[in-house]
Amino acid sequence: MSSAPSRTAARPAKPRPSFAVPIGLIAFLAISWASLSEAFGIGLDLGALADSITRGGGILGELLAPNWSFLPRTLPAMLETFQMAVIAAVVGCGIALPVAFLASRITAPNLPTFIADRALLSVIRAIPDILYALVFVAAVGIGPLAGIMALVLFNVGVVAKLLSETVDGIDTGPLEAGRAGGANRTQTVRWAVLPQVLPNYVAYSLYTFELNIRASTVIGITGAGGIGNQLFTQYRFFNWENVSVIVVELFVLVFLIEYVSIWLRRRLV
Amino acid sequence: MTEARRPATARPERPSRAKRNLALIGVALLVGWAAATVDVDLGSIPQLPGGLGRVFYEMYLEAGPEWSYLVPAMEAMLESLQIAWVGTVIGAVISLPLGFFGARNVSSGLASNVMRQILNGIRAFPEIVLAIAIFIPIAGLGPVAGALAIGLHSVGTLGKLTAEVIEGIDPGPVDAARAVGGRPLQVQRWGVLPQVLPEIIAFWLYRFEINIRAAAVLGVVGAGGIGFVLSQAISFGRFPRAGTIILVVVVATIAVDMLSGSIRQRIISGAGAKRVRGDEMEQPELVERTAGGIARP
């Protein structure tokens, strides 16, 4: 364009190329190749998969023709799934409240407690819910109690982590005021910290309840009660038309809960 | 004290608590109903600590964990990690274009609504259900079915997040790209993608962390990985072996979480964006909820 009034600043120097991007790209490709390969990984072969789609076609056909007369027999298990989710959410969120306060730098009484609680939380969060269910079924036998306990641990992990991070970010003014007024630790937490994080706590609790509905549908696969148990039984006997009834039901339940929860949130605002 | 000096200002009226109390009563009724009708034998609750103690004792204390099974357990965990990786890659590759279609500011209103509903529908199915009902029939028992199930579920979650990130971009670069005559694809490539890529890659890594847990679980239904050996060990009562497996799951999961977390931190803060904070990333609706100050009790 106009080169005459070239009083403009010189073009800034191009930043030096970063090595992080090519290294990351190479690492990504190498890991992906190894994971996909037959020799080192899971051996995902698209050609073979395309062939087997036709083989699975018969089963998919059965899945698309649900046996609706099976529906009434699934309702008690569905109800149990819902009950498990409710109880586990309440118990889990209740336990998570003190655990979260011990896991925040601001409210933990001392460093060892803080570190121990943090470590415990990351172990709890590292174990997937169904593995808990397997262990609890071994400990207390088949039934919803094992599933509820597994969900409780799962919820404690999620809520305590989220809430402790929220506590880390609070305004410390009220805390200092409480301390200056001579409140002890419990009192400061109750009157200076809790009111600040309560809305978040309620939101996290609603969120874990939604997670529980999803999780409790599958947790029963281990025998820990609920619809997952029935789903797995029908799957093992290859009753695909019954499997698909349960899958459709799960879909409806998850959607329904999500919409109710959205509606509730709107009402609460 | 003050009432003598400042008679004009009355103490503000206490806001009504009717709504809050009503909500509390509702919750209490729901919980009471669930606790009263659920099929749990109350007599079995006191046995819970004992039962857990017995399992823990047999796993780790009686004869120690079964160290000779450490290598097979690590191999199974590696398979779980690979399932999670492949699933995440499938999810990332498919969800990126779908996310563009799902973003209201990039695609049209109708197209984005349709795409959002499709993504919501996919997300509603847990991985295990996808494995049982779709991918094990197609691909047979094994890790491939697991990876495909995780991949499809990830398309749902990652697509939604991608769309949300794109909806939050600064429109300036897009206008600039359009003003200099960029074709639609070029506008997306140079106006949108550079703005959203760091955050989206961080989401992919975070999804990988979640998928490791999902992959560890899928083995229970025969879709490969460490869940299979664990459920075998427990159902045959080989608790020391189960103890070793759980140890491997915990250590590997925490190690990958830490590594992936530090990479995410680098990607996001290197790009000058906001700090990554754990789970809130996966659930932006959660952040919205909290930010919107919902559920004021």
Interface residues (C-beta under 8 A of the other chain):
Chain A: A20 I31 S32 A34 S35 L36 G41 I42 G43 L44 L49 S52 I53 R55 G56 I59 L60 L63 E80 F82 Q83 M84 V86 I87 V90 S122 V123 A126 I127 P128 D129 I130 L131 L134 V135 F136 V137 A138 A139 V140 G141 G143 P144 L145 I148 M149 V158 K161 L162 E165 T166 L198 P199 N200 V202 A203 Y204 L206 Y207 R214 A215 T217 V218 I221 T222 G225 G228 L231 F232 Y235 W240 V243 S244 V247 L250 F251 V254 F255 E258 R265 L268 V269
Chain B: A23 V27 L30 V31 A34 A35 T37 V38 D39 V40 D41 S44 I45 Q47 L48 G51 L52 R54 V55 E79 Q82 I83 W85 V86 V89 N120 G121 A124 F125 P126 I128 V129 I132 A133 I134 P137 I138 A139 G140 G142 P143 V144 G146 A147 R213 A214 A216 V217 V220 V221 G224 G227 L230 S231 I234 F239 A242 I246 V249 V250 T253 I254 D257 R266 G270 R277 G278 D279 E280 Q283 L286 R289 T290 G292 G293 I294 A295 R296 P297
